Amino acid sequence: MKIEVFEENTCGADFVCSDIHGHFSLLERQLEAVKFNKSVDRLFCLGDLIDRGDESHRVIHYLSQPWFHSILGNHELMLIDAFESESEHVRRQWGYWGGDWADDLDEDQLQQYYDVLVTLPMAIELAVSSTQVVGLVHAELPMICDWRDVKRELENKPSADNLTNTALLHGMMWNKNQMRSAEAIRGVLPAVENIDHVFHGHTILNEITTVSNRTFLDLGSYETGVIGLISPLDYIEG
């Protein structure tokens, strides 16, 4: 499943959070601060649930919770690649980028994480009201972008051995230069068409930053002790 669609939550509130990176206790404290109600509210994460934090092992539990949803981040993709490749070199590379928490896991243990993470969508489309829809993407979308094209490409099955086999899909997992572009600095980044707003993680910024209808939430939890956590309705005009 490359894109998952969620209907409006008519019973509670929806929240979006940035990269957790194995800091689930930190997430819990921030959810408590916003009075998150697990019985009716929903939380959508922008990927990078694991690595660089000593609670990465808790990811399976969180993804089993009915109120918790996430897209695939590049760190989940690194675990998937390490497992599928069966390459010591690839696994060492993942360890260098924060996957060393899994150094002592044997293949059967690693597969438990793989089986859960490989099912994550690459994007989420979320209705936040009866008329407003937002998109969730881990890294970046092209400078000129139509959400309908994103959906169309996601609905075309990538090759079995490469989830990021097109420029769009690769950028959605890895790119992080858009917010340093001249357009973003001048505040004239083109809007993503045919979607009310898009929320991104991956690119660490000093504060949650919105340019046009794109908001970047990653505050570098593993360095700052802060996870970007917002109500998407607060970022939509009208």
JOZIMO-V810913 format. One record per backbone hydrogen bond with DSSP energy under -0.5 kcal/mol. CO is the residue of the C=O (numbers start at 1). NH is the residue of the N-H. E is the energy in kcal/mol with one decimal. If there is no record, write none. Layout:
co=CO nh=NH e=E
co=CO nh=NH e=E
This chain:
co=2 nh=122 e=-1.5
co=2 nh=123 e=-1.0
co=4 nh=125 e=-2.6
co=6 nh=127 e=-2.2
co=8 nh=10 e=-1.0
co=13 nh=42 e=-2.2
co=15 nh=44 e=-2.3
co=16 nh=230 e=-2.6
co=17 nh=46 e=-1.8
co=20 nh=23 e=-0.7
co=22 nh=55 e=-1.7
co=23 nh=27 e=-1.7
co=24 nh=28 e=-2.4
co=25 nh=29 e=-1.9
co=26 nh=30 e=-2.0
co=27 nh=31 e=-2.6
co=28 nh=32 e=-2.1
co=29 nh=33 e=-1.7
co=30 nh=34 e=-1.2
co=31 nh=36 e=-2.6
co=32 nh=35 e=-1.3
co=36 nh=38 e=-0.7
co=37 nh=40 e=-1.5
co=37 nh=41 e=-3.3
co=42 nh=15 e=-2.2
co=43 nh=69 e=-2.4
co=44 nh=17 e=-2.6
co=45 nh=71 e=-1.6
co=48 nh=20 e=-0.6
co=48 nh=21 e=-2.7
co=49 nh=22 e=-2.8
co=53 nh=56 e=-1.1
co=55 nh=58 e=-2.0
co=56 nh=59 e=-1.9
co=57 nh=60 e=-0.6
co=58 nh=62 e=-2.1
co=59 nh=63 e=-2.5
co=60 nh=64 e=-0.7
co=61 nh=64 e=-1.0
co=62 nh=65 e=-1.7
co=65 nh=68 e=-1.3
co=67 nh=43 e=-3.1
co=69 nh=45 e=-2.8
co=70 nh=121 e=-0.6
co=73 nh=77 e=-2.1
co=74 nh=78 e=-1.7
co=75 nh=79 e=-1.6
co=76 nh=80 e=-2.4
co=77 nh=81 e=-2.8
co=78 nh=82 e=-2.5
co=79 nh=83 e=-2.4
co=80 nh=84 e=-2.7
co=81 nh=85 e=-2.5
co=82 nh=86 e=-1.1
co=87 nh=91 e=-2.1
co=88 nh=92 e=-2.4
co=89 nh=93 e=-2.3
co=90 nh=94 e=-2.3
co=91 nh=95 e=-2.3
co=92 nh=96 e=-2.2
co=93 nh=97 e=-1.4
co=94 nh=99 e=-2.6
co=95 nh=98 e=-1.5
co=95 nh=100 e=-0.9
co=98 nh=52 e=-1.5
co=98 nh=101 e=-0.6
co=99 nh=102 e=-2.0
co=100 nh=103 e=-1.6
co=102 nh=105 e=-1.8
co=106 nh=110 e=-2.8
co=107 nh=111 e=-2.0
co=108 nh=112 e=-0.9
co=109 nh=112 e=-0.6
co=109 nh=113 e=-0.9
co=110 nh=113 e=-0.5
co=110 nh=114 e=-2.4
co=111 nh=115 e=-3.1
co=112 nh=116 e=-0.8
co=113 nh=117 e=-2.8
co=114 nh=118 e=-2.7
co=116 nh=119 e=-1.0
co=117 nh=120 e=-1.7
co=121 nh=72 e=-2.7
co=122 nh=138 e=-0.5
co=123 nh=4 e=-1.9
co=124 nh=126 e=-0.5
co=124 nh=136 e=-2.4
co=125 nh=6 e=-2.8
co=126 nh=128 e=-0.6
co=126 nh=134 e=-2.9
co=132 nh=128 e=-2.1
co=132 nh=129 e=-1.3
co=133 nh=196 e=-1.9
co=133 nh=197 e=-0.8
co=134 nh=126 e=-3.0
co=135 nh=199 e=-2.7
co=136 nh=124 e=-1.5
co=137 nh=201 e=-0.7
co=138 nh=201 e=-2.2
co=143 nh=145 e=-0.6
co=145 nh=193 e=-2.6
co=146 nh=149 e=-1.2
co=146 nh=150 e=-1.5
co=147 nh=151 e=-2.6
co=148 nh=152 e=-2.1
co=149 nh=153 e=-2.3
co=150 nh=154 e=-2.4
co=151 nh=155 e=-2.1
co=152 nh=156 e=-0.7
co=153 nh=156 e=-0.6
co=155 nh=157 e=-0.6
co=159 nh=162 e=-1.7
co=162 nh=165 e=-0.6
co=166 nh=170 e=-2.6
co=167 nh=171 e=-2.4
co=168 nh=172 e=-2.0
co=169 nh=173 e=-0.8
co=170 nh=173 e=-0.9
co=170 nh=174 e=-2.5
co=171 nh=140 e=-2.0
co=171 nh=175 e=-0.7
co=172 nh=139 e=-2.4
co=177 nh=180 e=-1.5
co=178 nh=181 e=-1.6
co=181 nh=185 e=-2.4
co=182 nh=186 e=-2.0
co=183 nh=187 e=-0.5
co=183 nh=188 e=-2.9
co=184 nh=187 e=-0.8
co=191 nh=193 e=-0.5
co=192 nh=195 e=-0.6
co=193 nh=147 e=-2.9
co=197 nh=135 e=-2.5
co=198 nh=215 e=-2.6
co=199 nh=137 e=-2.5
co=200 nh=217 e=-2.9
co=201 nh=203 e=-2.6
co=202 nh=204 e=-0.7
co=209 nh=216 e=-2.9
co=211 nh=214 e=-1.7
co=213 nh=198 e=-2.4
co=214 nh=211 e=-2.6
co=215 nh=200 e=-2.9
co=216 nh=209 e=-2.0
co=218 nh=205 e=-2.5
co=220 nh=223 e=-2.3
co=220 nh=224 e=-3.1
co=221 nh=225 e=-1.8
co=228 nh=18 e=-2.5
co=230 nh=16 e=-2.5
co=230 nh=232 e=-0.6
co=231 nh=234 e=-1.8
co=232 nh=235 e=-1.9
co=233 nh=236 e=-1.1
co=235 nh=237 e=-0.5
